Amino acid sequence: MAVATAQGFQTFLPFLPAIRQAPESAVWFTYDQEADVLYINFKKPSIATDSELTDDDVIIRYAEDDIIGYTILHASRRL
């Protein structure tokens, strides 16, 4: 696994500004390679009461009025 090398942490440094601006103090990322979907969660459990699909294939998930996560479809095309 390339990211697990001593230098691999640098791969994640570009995410720091976004993580610092997240609505919660912790952020979980899960990538489903088969479906090519990236899940970003700000709360656990991440049970949405509503969601909306944006024009660029991102699902914004809500619990009441709070954004609790994003589901990014076709994630590998966004690199």
N, C-alpha and C positions, 0 to 999 in steps of 0.2 A: 504494500500500500504506500504510494508515493507521499501522500500527505503526512504520514506518520514519521517521516524523517525529521531530523533535528531542524532543518530549514523549512519544513512544511508549514509551520505556524504563519509564515509570511503570506501564504495563500489566503489567510483569513483576515489579514489586516485591513484590506479595503472595506470590509463589512463594519468596522468599528463605528464610523459616523452614524450609520443607520441603526445599529444596536443601541447606541447612546441616546438616540431620539425615539426609541421604541416606547410604547405606552406603559410598559411594565419593566421591572428591573431584570427580568430573565427572558430569553428568547430561545425557542427550540426550533431547529431546522430538521426536516425529514425529507429525503429525496427518494421517490419511487422511480427507479430506473426503467422498469417495464412500462409504466404508464407515462413516464417523462413528466412527472409532476413534482413540484417543490412545495412543501407545506411549511409555512412559517406560523408559529403559535406564540402568543404572548401570555396565555393563561393555560393552566392545567387544572382540572380537565377543561378541554376546549370544546364546549358544547354550545353551538350556535343556535340562536333563536331566529336569526334571519341572515340572508346573504344577498349579494348582488354581483352579477357578472359584468365586468367592464368591457369596453370595446377591444381591449388588448388581451383578452382571455385571462384575466386575473379575477378570482372570486374573492371578494371582501366579506369576511365572516364577522357577524355581530352577536353579542350577548346583550340584549336590550339596545342601548345606544352606544355601547363601547365596542370598538374594533378589537376582536380577540385573535385575528389571524388573517393570513392571506393564503390562497391556494393558487399557485402559478402554473398554468397549463403550458405545455410545449416548452418546458424549461430549458432544454438543451439548445433550442433555437435562439436563445437570448444571450448567448455568450459573446 
